[in-house]
Amino acid sequence: MKFRGFMIPALVGALAACGSSSDVDETGATGRAEPVPVTDFSRVTPSARDEDDGDADECRSALAEPYIGQDAGAQTRGQLLSAVVPVTDVRWIGPDDIVTEDNVADRLNITLDEDDVIIAATCG
């Protein structure tokens, strides 16, 4: 019993010493980290959605427009995909394809005609 009674005051004393001025070094530092202010980068970095002109091209469809009118063979598809990097969500839509109506701003839709020719490049 005496042993337990001795340990509690010793533990309380050791914890109290942690915050004492003996932790201050010769530079005046306490060894405790000061809080660092956090920068709100959402206010610093403008988003494409914040543009006033409404011409945000998140899917980079403008870079795919030169391929309109070309046959959508393997070589053309590869070149188009390279042109729109870093966009990786590309949907190739044929005339009889069923597609979802969800709008994904950074998804590139390439519309093909019945002859497998690219006729449109849009976001969504």
QUIQUIFEN-V211909 format. One record per residue. N is the residue number from 0. SS is DSSP state (alpha for helix, beta for strand, coil for the rest). PHI is phi in whole degrees, 0 to 359 (NA if undefined). OMEGA is omega in whole degrees, 0 to 359 (NA if undefined). Layout:
n = [N;N]
ss = [SS;SS]
phi = [PHI;PHI]
omega = [OMEGA;OMEGA]
This chain:
n = [0;1;2;3;4;5;6;7;8;9;10;11;12;13;14;15;16;17;18;19;20;21;22;23;24;25;26;27;28;29;30;31;32;33;34;35;36;37;38;39;40;41;42;43;44;45;46;47;48;49;50;51;52;53;54;55;56;57;58;59;60;61;62;63;64;65;66;67;68;69;70;71;72;73;74;75;76;77;78;79;80;81;82;83;84;85;86;87;88;89;90;91;92;93;94;95;96;97;98;99;100;101;102;103;104;105;106;107;108;109;110;111;112;113;114;115;116;117;118;119;120;121;122;123]
ss = [coil;alpha;alpha;alpha;alpha;alpha;alpha;alpha;alpha;alpha;alpha;alpha;alpha;alpha;alpha;alpha;alpha;alpha;coil;coil;alpha;alpha;alpha;coil;coil;coil;coil;coil;coil;coil;coil;coil;coil;coil;coil;coil;coil;coil;coil;coil;alpha;alpha;alpha;alpha;coil;coil;coil;alpha;alpha;alpha;coil;coil;coil;coil;coil;coil;coil;coil;coil;coil;alpha;alpha;alpha;alpha;alpha;alpha;alpha;coil;coil;coil;beta;coil;coil;alpha;alpha;alpha;alpha;alpha;alpha;alpha;alpha;alpha;alpha;coil;coil;coil;coil;coil;coil;beta;beta;beta;beta;coil;coil;coil;coil;coil;coil;coil;coil;coil;coil;coil;coil;coil;coil;beta;beta;beta;beta;beta;coil;coil;coil;coil;beta;beta;beta;beta;beta;beta;beta;coil]
phi = [NA;297;298;294;296;285;292;296;298;292;294;298;295;292;292;293;288;298;261;282;288;289;278;280;270;293;271;94;284;266;87;264;286;279;296;257;295;261;273;271;290;294;269;271;263;290;265;298;286;273;292;285;282;71;262;298;244;294;266;62;297;298;284;268;300;299;271;295;97;266;295;270;287;302;294;295;299;297;295;297;299;293;290;259;307;266;296;240;267;239;246;267;245;275;296;253;284;265;233;287;262;292;255;248;301;260;264;265;256;251;264;245;268;295;261;65;256;290;243;199;224;223;271;140]
omega = [179;182;179;179;179;184;183;178;180;179;178;178;180;178;179;180;181;182;183;181;178;178;183;178;185;178;181;180;183;182;178;180;176;179;180;179;180;179;176;184;179;178;182;184;180;177;177;179;183;184;183;186;178;182;181;182;185;182;178;181;179;179;179;183;178;181;178;182;180;175;184;176;184;182;180;179;179;179;179;179;178;182;185;177;18;178;179;180;182;180;179;188;177;185;181;182;175;181;176;181;177;182;177;190;183;175;179;177;176;182;183;175;183;178;180;176;180;181;180;174;184;174;176;NA]
